[in-house]
Amino acid sequence: MDALIASLAHYGAWFVGGNVLLQQLGLPVPAVPTLVVAGALSAAGRINLFATLGAAIAASVIADLVWYYAGRLYGYQVLRFLCRISLSPDTCVRETEGIFERWGFYSLIVSKFVPGFSTVGPPIAGALKMSVWRFTAAAAASALLWAGAALAAGWLFSSQVDFVLAWMTAHLVAAVAWIAIALALWIGWKALKRWRLARFVHAARITVDELRERLAGEPKPLVVDVGSSLAHQSRPHIRGAALMDLDRIAREVAAFPGDRDIVFYCACPNEESSKRAAQILLAKGFTRARPLIGGIDAWLAMGGDVDHGMPMTFVRGAAAPDGAR
């Protein structure tokens, strides 16, 4: 611990900038604690506060631009990759789309304060072709608020920071153990939730070949694309599919037909959203709710027909385009 503090005091802004750059690129290294300690050291006159703030802002903007251009080049694939390696892939895509869809430009300004969104927000902005100048302005403002708040907290509570650092130095093994235990419990809880969801709907899953066979016969299954309107506008969907989000599925569960298969699919990691949609219906007694294995990616890989269309609106027991009631 003393060695880390000494390195921070010696290299100052360079140390903080490197730490922020790695963290914003997605590496599991803590940046906020470093910024808080840097603020405390600046209060003691050991490092330059404004140089440290400038380095943190520059590093954060550089990392955000890397993800922005990744999204611009590769589109939604980047978001799915980032969410696939997160601890909450079932909510990552959905919540990210919801935040950006609702707040747009302004969501990027506060993105550093929203867990998980700081990394996935930039590729969404790139995929949606936000102006690079508008994005850079939002990224700089977000970095200023985020890094400035952490540095200010360290400056204002420098004595408390010193106390915590002294305790951790004296009880390093205990501190590491407690952090490791808390992290293990958190990861275990997330893994248990994913396992319970997969176990509940595993037997109900349907393959692309099975879906094709059923679409060629009668009665045809109801196919539902699970995602936000932002997702539906930015990617293809299976021809004739109803476009719905999870909230609407839960709200209109009584409108689903009980006499034919209901196939859910998504463009999310591990088919998490489609599994959740099937779970909602299965819990309500719909025995023929089935998530599509592989989602839209598997359908596209098999050469399935896709198109872009308007979201669907349910009438009792069927689905019809908006305005067809």
C-alpha positions as CSV (number, residue, x, y, z in Angstrom):
1,M,0.0,0.0,0.0
2,D,2.8,2.4,0.9
3,A,4.5,1.6,-2.4
4,L,1.3,2.4,-4.4
5,I,0.9,5.7,-2.6
6,A,4.5,6.6,-3.1
7,S,4.2,5.8,-6.8
8,L,1.1,8.0,-7.0
9,A,2.8,10.8,-5.2
10,H,5.9,10.5,-7.4
11,Y,4.3,10.2,-10.9
12,G,1.2,12.2,-10.0
13,A,-0.8,13.1,-13.1
14,W,0.8,10.4,-15.3
15,F,-0.1,7.7,-12.8
16,V,-3.7,8.9,-12.5
17,G,-4.1,9.3,-16.3
18,G,-2.8,5.8,-17.0
19,N,-5.1,4.3,-14.3
20,V,-8.1,6.1,-15.7
21,L,-7.2,5.1,-19.3
22,L,-7.0,1.4,-18.5
23,Q,-10.2,1.5,-16.4
24,Q,-12.2,3.3,-19.1
25,L,-11.0,0.9,-21.7
26,G,-12.7,-1.8,-19.7
27,L,-9.9,-3.3,-17.6
28,P,-10.9,-4.3,-14.1
29,V,-8.7,-1.7,-12.3
30,P,-10.2,0.8,-9.9
31,A,-10.0,4.4,-10.9
32,V,-12.2,6.2,-8.4
33,P,-10.2,5.2,-5.3
34,T,-7.0,6.4,-7.1
35,L,-8.7,9.7,-7.8
36,V,-9.8,10.1,-4.2
37,V,-6.3,9.4,-2.9
38,A,-4.9,11.8,-5.5
39,G,-7.3,14.4,-4.2
40,A,-6.1,13.8,-0.6
41,L,-2.4,14.0,-1.8
42,S,-3.1,17.3,-3.6
43,A,-4.6,18.7,-0.4
44,A,-1.3,18.0,1.3
45,G,0.6,19.6,-1.6
46,R,2.2,16.4,-2.8
47,I,0.8,16.4,-6.3
48,N,-0.7,19.1,-8.6
49,L,-4.5,19.0,-8.5
50,F,-5.2,20.7,-11.9
51,A,-2.6,18.7,-13.8
52,T,-4.1,15.5,-12.3
53,L,-7.6,16.6,-13.3
54,G,-6.4,17.4,-16.8
55,A,-4.7,14.0,-17.2
56,A,-7.8,12.2,-16.0
57,I,-10.1,14.1,-18.4
58,A,-7.7,13.5,-21.3
59,A,-7.4,9.8,-20.6
60,S,-11.1,9.3,-20.2
61,V,-11.9,11.1,-23.5
62,I,-9.3,9.0,-25.3
63,A,-10.7,5.8,-24.0
64,D,-14.3,6.9,-24.9
65,L,-13.2,7.8,-28.4
66,V,-11.7,4.3,-28.8
67,W,-15.1,2.8,-27.9
68,Y,-17.0,5.4,-30.0
69,Y,-15.1,4.5,-33.1
70,A,-15.5,0.8,-32.3
71,G,-19.2,1.2,-32.2
72,R,-19.1,3.3,-35.4
73,L,-17.2,0.6,-37.3
74,Y,-18.8,-2.6,-35.8
75,G,-22.2,-1.4,-34.6
76,Y,-24.3,-3.4,-32.2
77,Q,-21.8,-6.2,-32.1
78,V,-19.6,-4.2,-29.7
79,L,-22.4,-3.6,-27.3
80,R,-23.3,-7.3,-27.2
81,F,-19.6,-8.2,-26.6
82,L,-19.3,-5.8,-23.7
83,C,-22.5,-7.0,-22.1
84,R,-21.6,-10.6,-22.7
85,I,-18.6,-10.2,-20.3
86,S,-20.5,-8.2,-17.7
87,L,-21.8,-9.6,-14.5
88,S,-25.4,-8.8,-15.5
89,P,-25.7,-9.7,-19.2
90,D,-29.5,-10.1,-18.7
91,T,-29.9,-6.4,-17.9
92,C,-26.9,-4.8,-19.5
93,V,-28.2,-4.5,-23.1
94,R,-31.8,-3.6,-21.9
95,E,-30.8,-1.0,-19.4
96,T,-28.2,0.6,-21.7
97,E,-30.7,0.9,-24.5
98,G,-33.3,2.4,-22.2
99,I,-30.9,5.0,-20.8
100,F,-29.6,6.1,-24.1
101,E,-33.1,6.0,-25.8
102,R,-34.5,8.2,-23.1
103,W,-31.8,10.8,-22.5
104,G,-29.6,10.6,-25.6
105,F,-26.8,13.2,-25.6
106,Y,-27.3,14.1,-21.9
107,S,-27.0,10.4,-20.8
108,L,-23.4,10.5,-21.9
109,I,-22.7,13.5,-19.6
110,V,-23.7,11.6,-16.5
111,S,-22.6,8.2,-17.9
112,K,-19.6,7.9,-15.6
113,F,-21.9,7.9,-12.5
114,V,-24.0,5.0,-13.9
115,P,-22.4,1.6,-13.2
116,G,-21.7,-0.2,-16.5
117,F,-23.0,2.6,-18.7
118,S,-19.7,4.5,-18.9
119,T,-18.2,1.7,-21.0
120,V,-21.2,0.8,-23.2
121,G,-22.5,4.3,-23.8
122,P,-19.7,5.4,-26.2
123,P,-20.1,2.4,-28.6
124,I,-23.9,3.0,-28.7
125,A,-23.2,6.7,-29.6
126,G,-20.9,5.5,-32.4
127,A,-23.3,2.9,-33.7
128,L,-26.0,5.5,-33.9
129,K,-23.6,7.9,-35.8
130,M,-23.7,10.7,-33.2
131,S,-21.5,13.6,-34.4
132,V,-17.9,13.1,-33.2
133,W,-17.8,16.7,-32.0
134,R,-21.0,16.4,-29.9
135,F,-19.7,13.1,-28.5
136,T,-16.3,14.5,-27.6
137,A,-18.0,17.4,-25.9
138,A,-20.3,15.1,-23.9
139,A,-17.4,12.8,-23.0
140,A,-15.2,15.7,-21.8
141,A,-18.1,17.1,-19.7
142,S,-18.7,13.6,-18.2
143,A,-15.0,13.1,-17.4
144,L,-14.8,16.6,-15.8
145,L,-17.8,15.9,-13.5
146,W,-16.7,12.4,-12.6
147,A,-13.0,13.0,-12.1
148,G,-13.6,16.4,-10.5
149,A,-16.1,14.9,-8.0
150,A,-13.7,12.1,-6.9
151,L,-10.7,14.5,-6.6
152,A,-12.9,17.0,-4.7
153,A,-14.0,14.3,-2.3
154,G,-10.4,13.3,-1.6
155,W,-9.5,17.0,-1.1
156,L,-12.4,17.7,1.3
157,F,-12.0,14.5,3.3
158,S,-8.2,14.2,3.2
159,S,-8.0,13.4,6.9
160,Q,-10.5,10.5,6.6
161,V,-8.7,9.2,3.5
162,D,-5.4,9.2,5.4
163,F,-7.1,7.3,8.3
164,V,-8.5,4.6,5.9
165,L,-5.1,4.3,4.1
166,A,-3.3,3.9,7.4
167,W,-5.8,1.2,8.5
168,M,-5.5,-0.7,5.2
169,T,-1.7,-0.5,5.4
170,A,-1.7,-1.9,8.9
171,H,-4.4,-4.5,8.1
172,L,-3.7,-5.2,4.5
173,V,-4.4,-9.0,4.6
174,A,-7.8,-8.4,6.4
175,A,-8.7,-5.6,3.9
176,V,-7.9,-7.7,0.9
177,A,-9.8,-10.7,2.4
178,W,-13.0,-8.7,3.1
179,I,-12.9,-7.2,-0.5
180,A,-12.4,-10.7,-2.0
181,I,-15.2,-12.1,0.1
182,A,-17.6,-9.3,-0.9
183,L,-16.7,-9.7,-4.6
184,A,-17.0,-13.5,-4.5
185,L,-20.5,-13.2,-2.9
186,W,-21.6,-10.7,-5.5
187,I,-20.4,-12.8,-8.4
188,G,-21.9,-15.9,-6.8
189,W,-25.3,-14.2,-6.5
190,K,-25.2,-13.1,-10.1
191,A,-24.2,-16.6,-11.3
192,L,-27.0,-18.2,-9.2
193,K,-29.6,-15.9,-10.8
194,R,-28.4,-16.8,-14.3
195,W,-28.4,-20.5,-13.5
196,R,-31.9,-20.4,-12.1
197,L,-33.2,-18.6,-15.2
198,A,-31.4,-21.0,-17.6
199,R,-32.7,-24.0,-15.6
200,F,-36.3,-22.8,-15.7
201,V,-36.5,-22.4,-19.5
202,H,-33.8,-24.7,-20.8
203,A,-36.1,-27.5,-21.8
204,A,-38.4,-25.1,-23.7
205,R,-35.8,-23.8,-26.1
206,I,-36.2,-24.1,-29.8
207,T,-33.6,-24.2,-32.6
208,V,-33.6,-22.2,-35.8
209,D,-34.4,-25.4,-37.9
210,E,-37.4,-26.2,-35.6
211,L,-38.7,-22.6,-35.9
212,R,-38.4,-22.8,-39.7
213,E,-40.4,-26.0,-39.8
214,R,-43.2,-24.5,-37.6
215,L,-43.3,-21.3,-39.7
216,A,-43.9,-23.5,-42.8
217,G,-46.8,-25.3,-41.2
218,E,-50.0,-24.4,-39.4
219,P,-50.7,-23.0,-37.0
220,K,-47.7,-20.7,-37.3
221,P,-46.0,-19.7,-34.1
222,L,-46.1,-16.2,-32.9
223,V,-42.5,-14.9,-33.1
224,V,-41.6,-12.0,-30.8
225,D,-38.4,-9.9,-31.1
226,V,-37.5,-8.9,-27.5
227,G,-35.8,-5.5,-27.3
228,S,-36.2,-1.8,-27.0
229,S,-37.4,0.4,-29.8
230,L,-33.8,1.6,-30.2
231,A,-32.7,-2.0,-30.8
232,H,-35.5,-2.6,-33.2
233,Q,-34.5,0.4,-35.3
234,S,-30.9,-0.5,-35.4
235,R,-30.9,-4.1,-36.5
236,P,-33.0,-6.6,-38.6
237,H,-35.6,-8.8,-37.2
238,I,-37.2,-12.1,-38.3
239,R,-39.8,-11.4,-41.0
240,G,-43.3,-11.0,-39.5
241,A,-42.0,-10.9,-35.9
242,A,-43.8,-8.7,-33.3
243,L,-41.5,-6.1,-31.7
244,M,-41.9,-5.8,-28.0
245,D,-39.8,-5.0,-24.9
246,L,-39.9,-7.0,-21.6
247,D,-42.1,-4.4,-19.8
248,R,-44.7,-4.6,-22.5
249,I,-44.6,-8.4,-22.6
250,A,-45.2,-8.5,-18.8
251,R,-48.0,-5.9,-19.1
252,E,-49.9,-7.6,-22.0
253,V,-49.3,-11.2,-21.0
254,A,-53.0,-12.0,-21.2
255,A,-53.1,-11.1,-24.9
256,F,-50.8,-13.9,-25.9
257,P,-52.4,-16.9,-27.6
258,G,-52.4,-20.1,-25.7
259,D,-53.1,-22.5,-28.6
260,R,-49.8,-22.2,-30.5
261,D,-46.1,-21.8,-29.9
262,I,-44.8,-18.4,-28.8
263,V,-41.1,-18.0,-29.8
264,F,-39.1,-15.2,-28.3
265,Y,-35.7,-14.1,-29.5
266,C,-33.3,-11.3,-28.9
267,A,-29.9,-9.9,-29.9
268,C,-28.5,-10.2,-26.4
269,P,-25.8,-12.3,-24.7
270,N,-26.9,-15.9,-24.0
271,E,-30.5,-15.1,-25.1
272,E,-31.0,-13.6,-21.7
273,S,-33.9,-11.3,-22.6
274,S,-35.7,-14.0,-24.6
275,K,-35.3,-16.4,-21.7
276,R,-36.7,-13.9,-19.4
277,A,-39.7,-13.3,-21.7
278,A,-40.4,-17.0,-21.9
279,Q,-40.1,-17.3,-18.1
280,I,-42.7,-14.6,-17.7
281,L,-45.2,-16.5,-19.8
282,L,-44.3,-19.9,-18.4
283,A,-44.9,-18.6,-14.9
284,K,-48.4,-17.6,-16.1
285,G,-49.3,-21.0,-17.4
286,F,-48.3,-20.6,-21.1
287,T,-46.7,-24.0,-21.7
288,R,-45.7,-23.2,-25.3
289,A,-43.5,-20.2,-24.7
290,R,-40.0,-20.9,-26.1
291,P,-36.8,-18.9,-26.4
292,L,-34.9,-19.2,-29.7
293,I,-31.4,-20.7,-29.3
294,G,-28.8,-18.2,-30.6
295,G,-31.3,-15.4,-31.1
296,I,-31.2,-13.2,-34.2
297,D,-27.5,-14.1,-34.8
298,A,-28.3,-17.8,-35.3
299,W,-31.2,-16.9,-37.5
300,L,-29.0,-14.7,-39.7
301,A,-26.2,-17.3,-39.8
302,M,-28.7,-19.8,-41.2
303,G,-29.9,-17.4,-43.9
304,G,-33.3,-16.7,-42.4
305,D,-35.5,-14.0,-43.9
306,V,-35.4,-10.6,-42.1
307,D,-36.8,-7.2,-42.6
308,H,-37.3,-3.9,-40.9
309,G,-40.8,-2.8,-40.0
310,M,-43.0,-1.0,-37.6
311,P,-43.6,-2.4,-34.0
312,M,-46.6,-4.6,-33.6
313,T,-49.6,-3.9,-31.4
314,F,-51.6,-6.8,-29.8
315,V,-55.3,-7.4,-30.2
316,R,-56.8,-10.1,-28.0
317,G,-55.2,-13.5,-29.0
318,A,-53.2,-12.2,-32.0
319,A,-50.8,-9.5,-33.1
320,A,-51.4,-6.8,-35.6
321,P,-49.5,-3.8,-36.9
322,D,-50.0,-0.5,-35.1
323,G,-53.2,1.1,-36.3
324,A,-54.7,-2.1,-37.5
325,R,-57.2,-2.4,-34.6
